[in-house]
């Protein structure tokens, strides 16, 4: 959910939000694995040296810098792995599957007409803001209150004001 040029304040805010959501005391045993991943990512992104190394591997353009294997990196660098305190590039054989253009919710139902901006992260990745509003109003309300929703703020405000009447 982070832009490559995110400041330490943004990283801290996103970490706190995700920690509230996935902490095992709140999310139960299912949140334990996710919280472990969040802590590992935060340990890297909050440390200037580790962040510089990560940025060096991913590169400013989002391409993996490797003499033998170069592939466009998705946000979250799904073709990188962190083992034994170092980042390495996954070999093509290690890539388990193509990244889906949709989040955990899958593709939007056919009856929801696409209008507006397409969400680029999270559970409803690949859905438009209007599709999510018709399907899950609570998510739209949550998104309007978070930093992740800033780029969709005008659409979110318009949708929420129309449905509040």
NUMAR-938050 format. One record per residue: x, y, z of N, C-alpha, C, O in turn. Coordinates in steps of 0.001 Angstrom, whole numbers. Layout:
REM residues N
     nc1     nc2     nc3    cac1    cac2    cac3     cc1     cc2     cc3     oc1     oc2     oc3
       X       Y       Z       X       Y       Z       X       Y       Z       X       Y       Z
...
//
This chain:
REM residues 165
     nc1     nc2     nc3    cac1    cac2    cac3     cc1     cc2     cc3     oc1     oc2     oc3
     811   -1198       0       0       0       0     855    1263       0     315    2368      44
    2140    1122     -47    3006    2294      44    3587    2685   -1305    3960    1836   -2115
    3651    3970   -1520    4329    4503   -2697    5828    4349   -2474    6286    4470   -1338
    6613    4085   -3528    8060    3912   -3343    8750    5114   -2694    9793    4954   -2060
    8186    6305   -2844    8802    7494   -2261    8167    7887    -928    8298    9033    -498
    7485    6956    -276    6809    7257     984    7805    7724    2041    8897    7172    2172
    7410    8741    2785    8261    9271    3851    8147    8383    5078    7274    7518    5156
    9035    8606    6032    9003    7807    7255    7706    8038    8032    7222    7124    8699
    7134    9247    7956    5857    9506    8627    4737    8656    8030    3901    8120    8757
    4728    8537    6712    3709    7723    6043    3919    6255    6379    2956    5540    6659
    5160    5799    6356    5463    4402    6693    4996    4092    8110    4378    3054    8348
    5287    4981    9044    4868    4778   10435    3346    4738   10556    2803    3897   11272
    2658    5641    9862    1192    5690    9935     568    4421    9357    -363    3864    9940
    1074    3967    8221     543    2748    7614     835    1546    8507     -13     670    8678
    2036    1510    9073    2382     408    9979    1422     359   11169     915    -708   11517
    1176    1506   11786     277    1543   12943   -1129    1076   12566   -1760     331   13316
   -1617    1517   11400   -2949    1119   10957   -3025    -385   10722   -3974   -1040   11153
   -2020    -932   10037   -2007   -2368    9764   -1814   -3174   11048   -2396   -4248   11202
   -1001   -2658   11966    -785   -3348   13234   -2087   -3429   14041   -2364   -4447   14676
   -2873   -2366   14013   -4168   -2393   14701   -5076   -3455   14078   -5787   -4177   14777
   -5032   -3529   12754   -5927   -4442   12045   -5522   -5906   12211   -6388   -6764   12384
   -4225   -6205   12161   -3776   -7590   12110   -3127   -8111   13391   -2686   -9260   13423
   -3055   -7308   14437   -2443   -7775   15674   -3196   -9013   16160   -4427   -9028   16147
   -2473  -10051   16588   -3145  -11288   17025   -4170  -11088   18140   -5126  -11857   18241
   -3986  -10068   18978   -4981   -9804   20020   -6307   -9367   19416   -7369   -9567   20006
   -6231   -8768   18230   -7438   -8277   17559   -7920   -9258   16485   -9106   -9584   16423
   -6998   -9725   15643   -7353  -10570   14502   -7300  -12054   14824   -7697  -12880   14002
   -6819  -12399   16002   -6750  -13803   16381   -5579  -14516   15723   -4663  -13869   15214
   -5601  -15822   15730   -4479  -16605   15186   -4232  -16333   13701   -3098  -16422   13231
   -5301  -15998   12960   -5132  -15724   11533   -4254  -14496   11299   -3564  -14410   10284
   -4277  -13562   12220   -3498  -12341   12067   -2028  -12513   12399   -1221  -11637   12087
   -1665  -13624   13026    -282  -13814   13464     695  -13824   12286    1718  -13142   12335
     399  -14579   11239    1284  -14643   10069    1360  -13288    9376    2441  -12829    9008
     204  -12652    9200     175  -11345    8531     938  -10315    9359    1662   -9493    8798
     791  -10344   10670    1496   -9405   11536    2992   -9625   11456    3763   -8667   11503
    3410  -10869   11336    4825  -11179   11181    5376  -10554    9892    6468   -9988    9887
    4607  -10664    8804    5012  -10067    7526    5067   -8543    7624    5985   -7914    7097
    4088   -7960    8295    4039   -6500    8464    5241   -6034    9279    5869   -5032    8936
    5568   -6750   10352    6726   -6379   11172    8023   -6474   10382    8899   -5621   10521
    8152   -7511    9550    9357   -7670    8734    9484   -6523    7726   10564   -5960    7545
    8373   -6189    7077    8394   -5080    6113    8725   -3767    6814    9506   -2966    6300
    8138   -3545    7980    8397   -2316    8721    9858   -2241    9159   10461   -1169    9117
   10428   -3364    9578   11837   -3385    9991   12747   -2960    8847   13775   -2320    9073
   12380   -3306    7645   13189   -2932    6484   12934   -1485    6085   13879    -720    5895
   11664   -1103    5955   11338     229    5465   11624    1334    6466   11828    2481    6066
   11646    1023    7750   11906    2060    8753   13393    2240    9037   13779    3207    9694
   14230    1331    8556   15674    1420    8756   16304    2005    7490   16205    1396    6424
   16952    3177    7583   17491    3827    6375   18445    2947    5560   18406    2980    4330
   19293    2168    6221   20233    1332    5466   19516     184    4758   19778     -96    3588
   18607    -478    5480   17861   -1573    4864   16954   -1054    3747   16789   -1705    2716
   16373     120    3965   15514     720    2933   16325    1045    1692   15870     812     572
   17525    1582    1884   18386    1904     740   18740     643     -40   18760     651   -1271
   19017    -430     677   19331   -1704      13   18116   -2226    -753   18240   -2687   -1888
   16959   -2151    -134   15722   -2572    -791   15492   -1734   -2054   15201   -2279   -3119
   15624    -409   -1931   15443     478   -3087   16469     185   -4174   16172     297   -5364
   17668    -187   -3762   18719    -529   -4730   18336   -1783   -5507   18537   -1853   -6720
   17789   -2764   -4812   17388   -4003   -5477   16199   -3755   -6400   16197   -4196   -7550
   15193   -3053   -5896   14001   -2791   -6686   14286   -1747   -7761   13752   -1839   -8866
   15112    -765   -7454   15418     288   -8407   14323    1340   -8412   13174    1061   -8070
   14691    2544   -8803   13747    3652   -8811   12630    3407   -9811   11488    3796   -9567
   12941    2769  -10934   11944    2551  -11977   10993    1413  -11656   10005    1217  -12365
   11275     657  -10595   10443    -482  -10276   10927   -1754  -10938   10258   -2784  -10854
   12087   -1709  -11603   12643   -2905  -12225   13678   -3522  -11292   14401   -2811  -10594
   13740   -4821  -11286   14750   -5524  -10513   16069   -5386  -11254   16145   -5624  -12460
   17096   -5003  -10529   18413   -4862  -11131   19170   -6161  -10923   19639   -6439   -9819
   19291   -6948  -11964   19991   -8213  -11883   20560   -8539  -13249   19895   -8361  -14270
   21797   -9017  -13265   22432   -9325  -14538   21780  -10528  -15203   21718  -10601  -16431
   21294  -11472  -14402   20764  -12695  -14987   19255  -12712  -15102   18708  -13441  -15930
   18573  -11925  -14290   17119  -12005  -14293   16535  -10644  -13962   16723  -10135  -12857
   15837  -10062  -14904   15199   -8773  -14659   13723   -8889  -15020   13367   -9393  -16086
   12881   -8418  -14122   11441   -8479  -14339   10832   -7254  -13696   11317   -6795  -12661
    9779   -6714  -14287    9088   -5599  -13642    8599   -6053  -12281    8063   -7151  -12133
    8787   -5213  -11309    8388   -5552   -9954    7023   -4962   -9658    6779   -3783   -9915
    6147   -5768   -9127    4841   -5278   -8697    5020   -4529   -7387    6007   -4740   -6683
    4057   -3637   -7045    4142   -3031   -5726    4173   -4138   -4686    3363   -5064   -4727
    5095   -4038   -3772    5265   -5101   -2799    6358   -6065   -3215    6702   -6976   -2462
    6909   -5874   -4408    8047   -6646   -4895    7855   -8140   -4705    8583   -8773   -3940
    6885   -8697   -5393    6571  -10112   -5236    7644  -11019   -5803    7618  -12225   -5556
    8590  -10474   -6558    9658  -11313   -7091   10928  -11195   -6255   12000  -11609   -6695
   10814  -10635   -5060   11928  -10580   -4122   11629  -11486   -2940   10471  -11722   -2595
   12686  -11987   -2330   12515  -12734   -1093   13568  -12281    -100   14676  -11902    -479
   13213  -12324    1162   14103  -11901    2234   14420  -13118    3066   13547  -13649    3751
   15661  -13567    3015   16086  -14737    3777   17444  -14480    4395   18320  -13888    3764
   17617  -14917    5602   18891  -14819    6307   19437  -13390    6299   20641  -13177    6159
   18541  -12418    6451   18967  -11029    6557   19360  -10358    5255   19996   -9304    5283
   19003  -10936    4111   19374  -10321    2830   18252  -10495    1813   17511  -11478    1835
   18148   -9509     918   17180   -9572    -174   17812  -10279   -1358   18967  -10028   -1700
   17046  -11165   -1983   17493  -11803   -3216   16333  -11820   -4204   15174  -11667   -3818
   16653  -12007   -5470   15640  -12054   -6514   15196  -13499   -6697   16030  -14395   -6821
   13897  -13727   -6714   13381  -15078   -6949   13697  -15493   -8383   13585  -14696   -9314
   14080  -16709   -8536   14282  -17263   -9872   12914  -17519  -10501   11937  -17722   -9780
   12824  -17512  -11833   11520  -17733  -12471   10834  -19018  -12005    9608  -19051  -11900
   11594  -20072  -11725   10998  -21336  -11275   10352  -21190   -9901    9445  -21953   -9567
   10799  -20228   -9101   10248  -20022   -7763    8941  -19242   -7788    8195  -19237   -6809
    8667  -18588   -8904    7441  -17799   -9009    6266  -18770   -9049    6170  -19585   -9967
    5395  -18695   -8087    4336  -19688   -7962    3191  -19475   -8938    2667  -20443   -9490
    2793  -18231   -9161    1668  -17985  -10065    1701  -16538  -10520    2358  -15691   -9915
     992  -16278  -11582     866  -14908  -12061      75  -14097  -11037    -895  -14586  -10457
     491  -12887  -10829    -243  -12022   -9919   -1587  -11676  -10557   -1655  -11292  -11724
   -2636  -11817   -9782   -3975  -11509  -10279   -4159  -10000  -10318   -3634   -9292   -9458
   -4900   -9494  -11305   -5176   -8063  -11311   -6177   -7667  -10235   -6440   -6483  -10028
   -6737   -8668   -9548   -7737   -8405   -8523   -7225   -8787   -7144   -6359   -9650   -7001
   -7782   -8123   -6125   -7430   -8415   -4743   -8142   -9661   -4248   -8661  -10454   -5034
   -8158   -9821   -2931   -8732  -11007   -2308  -10215  -11179   -2619  -10720  -12300   -2576
  -10918  -10102   -2929  -12347  -10184   -3234  -12596  -10767   -4625  -13731  -11102   -4962
  -11543  -10889   -5433  -11701  -11417   -6786  -12271  -10370   -7724  -12360   -9198   -7356
  -12657  -10763   -8920  -13212   -9792   -9862  -14581   -9302   -9392  -15296  -10024   -8696
  -14942   -8093   -9767  -16250   -7581   -9342  -17382   -8355  -10013  -17220   -8845  -11130
  -18529   -8469   -9337  -19669   -9145   -9953  -20089   -8433  -11240  -19955   -7214  -11355
  -20588   -9189  -12191  -20943   -8649  -13515  -22036   -7583  -13427  -22082   -6688  -14271
  -22908   -7658  -12436  -24006   -6698  -12343  -23558   -5304  -11883  -24338   -4355  -11964
  -22321   -5165  -11405  -21827   -3862  -10962  -21129   -3168  -12122  -20081   -3619  -12583
  -21710   -2077  -12589  -21169   -1335  -13732  -19933    -544  -13302  -19989     183  -12311
  -18812    -672  -14031  -17602      80  -13653  -17724    1563  -14003  -18010    1921  -15146
  -17502    2417  -13005  -17475    3872  -13206  -16431    4451  -12263  -16388    4103  -11083
  -15603    5322  -12780  -14638    6014  -11934  -13281    5340  -11889  -12960    4495  -12725
  -12500    5723  -10911  -11127    5253  -10763  -11085    3801  -10316  -11955    3332   -9582
  -10057    3103  -10776   -9840    1716  -10382   -8925    1709   -9162   -7889    2375   -9153
   -9304     964   -8148   -8516     872   -6919   -7310     -18   -7192   -7436   -1092   -7780
   -6145     439   -6761   -4888    -232   -7123   -4279   -1054   -5990   -3131   -1484   -6105
   -5006   -1285   -4905   -4449   -2016   -3771   -5570   -2671   -2985   -6748   -2365   -3169
   -5178   -3569   -2113   -6094   -4115   -1123   -7087   -5132   -1639   -6986   -5636   -2758
   -8044   -5412    -786   -9069   -6428   -1022   -9815   -6218   -2333  -10137   -7189   -3018
  -10096   -4966   -2697  -10866   -4662   -3902   -9990   -4121   -5043  -10464   -3351   -5879
   -8735   -4519   -5074   -7851   -4115   -6176   -8488   -4559   -7500   -8941   -5696   -7634
   -8514   -3642   -8469   -9092   -3947   -9774  -10555   -3549   -9901  -11101   -3565  -11004
  -11195   -3195   -8805  -12581   -2734   -8830  -12579   -1213   -8949  -11604    -569   -8561
  -13652    -629   -9477  -13765     826   -9468  -14357    1257   -8128  -14960     457   -7413
  -14175    2523   -7806  -14690    3052   -6538  -16207    2874   -6473  -16744    2522   -5422
  -16904    3114   -7592  -18367    2980   -7586  -18800    1527   -7372  -19804    1279   -6704
  -18065     575   -7924  -18401    -836   -7715  -18266   -1211   -6239  -19119   -1902   -5683
  -17200    -752   -5624  -16997   -1051   -4206  -18089    -388   -3375  -18586    -979   -2416
  -18467     844   -3741  -19500    1559   -2984  -20828     803   -3012  -21537     755   -2007
  -21162     216   -4154  -22412    -537   -4259  -22325   -1873   -3528  -23332   -2377   -3030
  -21147   -2436   -3464  -20968   -3774   -2904  -20648   -3763   -1404  -21152   -4594    -649
  -19800   -2806    -977  -19328   -2787     407  -19144   -1344     877  -18036    -808     846
  -20227    -731    1306  -20191     677    1732  -19225     889    2908  -18568    1928    2987
  -19136     -78    3809  -18237      63    4956  -16792     245    4511  -16049    1024    5109
  -16395    -469    3466  -15032    -335    2960  -14808    1067    2407  -13748    1656    2620
  -15785    1598    1709  -15675    2952    1149  -15573    3977    2277  -14782    4918    2192
  -16364    3800    3323  -16286    4706    4472  -14913    4618    5125  -14322    5640    5473
  -14404    3399    5291  -13072    3218    5859  -12022    3871    4962  -11145    4587    5446
  -12112    3624    3664  -11136    4158    2720  -11121    5684    2741  -10062    6295    2597
  -12271    6295    2916  -12340    7763    2944  -11623    8345    4166  -11255    9520    4164
  -11424    7531    5208  -10769    8009    6431   -9277    7688    6480   -8591    8123    7405
   -8762    6941    5510   -7371    6500    5570   -6492    7251    4577   -6973    7864    3625
   -5199    7183    4829   -4243    7801    3910   -4244    7079    2565   -3983    7695    1532
   -4530    5802    2571   -4557    5029    1329   -5633    5546     386   -5508    5391    -829
   -6680    6152     915   -7772    6654      85   -7606    8076    -392   -8501    8605   -1052
   -6495    8710     -82   -6305   10119    -449   -6437   10359   -1940   -7017   11362   -2354
   -5913    9461   -2746   -5962    9690   -4199   -7374    9518   -4760   -7635    9917   -5895
   -8278    8937   -3993   -9659    8736   -4431  -10625    9647   -3665  -11841    9478   -3762
  -10094   10608   -2905  -10892   11369   -1951  -12079   12086   -2583  -13171   12061   -2016
  -11901   12727   -3741  -13020   13463   -4340  -14150   12513   -4731  -15320   12828   -4517
  -13817   11359   -5300  -14844   10372   -5655  -15527    9819   -4414  -16748    9667   -4383
  -14733    9518   -3390  -15291    8962   -2158  -16250    9946   -1501  -17333    9568   -1054
  -15844   11208   -1447  -16691   12241    -845  -18000   12364   -1612  -19071   12454   -1012
  -17910   12368   -2944  -19112   12483   -3775  -20041   11283   -3562  -21248   11456   -3397
  -19492   10092   -3565  -20303    8886   -3388  -20956    8868   -2009  -22142    8563   -1886
  -20187    9193    -978  -20730    9166     375  -21784   10240     599  -22739   10021    1344
  -21624   11403     -39  -22623   12472     133  -23899   12123    -620  -24987   12477    -167
  -23796   11433   -1768  -24991   11057   -2522  -25796    9999   -1781  -27025   10058   -1748
  -25115    9048   -1196  -25840    7966    -529  -26317    8359     863  -27138    7652    1448
  -25818    9480    1413  -26227    9921    2749  -27593   10615    2699  -28253   10764    3728
  -28009   11033    1518  -29283   11780    1409  -30473   10919    1639  -31604   11402    1580
//
